[in-house]
Amino acid sequence: MRKSVAIHGYLLLCLLAQQAWAQSGLRGDYYVGTNFEQKAFSRIDPAISFNWDRRSPGKGLSRSYYSIRWTGKLLAPATGEYLFFARVNDGIRVWVGNKLVLDSWQLNSYKHYSGKIRLEAGQYYDLRVDYFNAIEWGEIDLYWKSPPTTKSASNPFAETGEPITAQYFFQKTPPVTVAPKRVNPPSTRQSAVVSTLPKPALPKKRNTVKPKPVPTPVAPKTRTPADTSLAVSPPIRRPDAEPSPGIASGVTLILRTVQFEQSSYVLLPEASNELNRLVQALKANSDCHIHIAGHTDNVGDARLNLALSEHRAKVVATYLTRRGIAHERITTEGFGGKQPIGDNMTESERSKNRRVAITIR
């Protein structure tokens, strides 16, 4: 009786240990800065599907300029080629089993990316997802499309993939536990009889390998739905529409208050007023296209300044598209410090060169 209780206790401990190891969800490490500069907090996220809009992801983070790294294990339910999809704003990198599947570490405006990898059923794969957001409107959704099955025809996500739910995310690979065998000791009478008889030859044992059991996925936890209530649809252009007064084709506008921190593509707070007026003018003139040129001062490496100016132009473009201006109406270019409007001798003059210019087309 005591041995039976001990065996049941052992099995219960194994079950509890397996559940602890197989906790669903991914570990999310949240950082201040777009390149994991300063850790703010960590938590377990049941899935990667977030839309923070103009909100902070959590305590210690602002609504702009943060990065997140999710790590854990991914369970493959079937064998075959998987397609991974991501809708992201801004940058994303995804590793599955140490293979880089998705890579777009740059400013993106609600774009979709995809990559593929072959996985084996019942196997757990290391998963790492890196993400950063620059200016507000942080959003990331991770999907996948499993190998074709008999149900693929009726699957509404057959073309675009489906969300990866918590039942496939784990903190660690659950251990395989084997219950101890129960051995009944022979009675004294049986032992006496057996001892007087010759021992029969025992057949040779075969080395058999039992198949590794596939762990049962943990039931999914409730996922925080993405908030899309503030999504803005791009304006519809009419071929017969005439441009409204206020913007003339061929004119170049220098946005005086749209400036940036030194050696950065972080917009200064006073930029929003002038950019919002530009949004209204573009909405009123739906046939106009614009070319955004980014500029820097002369401090630092010229090649880095060229890349920085390109980012500044893209930041302004992203600001406009997030407020309803169709991205097809916008082109961007960076000039670095090649076209200064100040003499670069003082900080006040250099600040004038950290600017953007808008040309109406």
Sequence and secondary structure as in RCSB ss.txt:
>XXXX:A:sequence
MRKSVAIHGYLLLCLLAQQAWAQSGLRGDYYVGTNFEQKAFSRIDPAISFNWDRRSPGKGLSRSYYSIRWTGKLL
APATGEYLFFARVNDGIRVWVGNKLVLDSWQLNSYKHYSGKIRLEAGQYYDLRVDYFNAIEWGEIDLYWKSPPTT
KSASNPFAETGEPITAQYFFQKTPPVTVAPKRVNPPSTRQSAVVSTLPKPALPKKRNTVKPKPVPTPVAPKTRTP
ADTSLAVSPPIRRPDAEPSPGIASGVTLILRTVQFEQSSYVLLPEASNELNRLVQALKANSDCHIHIAGHTDNVG
DARLNLALSEHRAKVVATYLTRRGIAHERITTEGFGGKQPIGDNMTESERSKNRRVAITIR
>XXXX:A:secstr
 HHHHHHHHHHHHHHHHHHHHT BSEEEEEEETTTT EEEEEEEESSSEEEEETS SSTT  SSSEEEEEEEEEE
 SSSEEEEEEEEEESEEEEEETTEEEEEE S  SSEEEEEEEEE TT EEEEEEEEEE SS EEEEEEEE    T
TGGG TTTTT EE  GGGEESS               HHHHHHHHTS                            
   TT        TT    TT  TT EEE TT  B TTS  B TTHHHHHHHHHHHHHHSTT  EEEEE   S S
 HHHHHHHHHHHHHHHHHHHHTTT  GGGEEEEE TTSS SS SSSHHHHHHHS EEEEE 
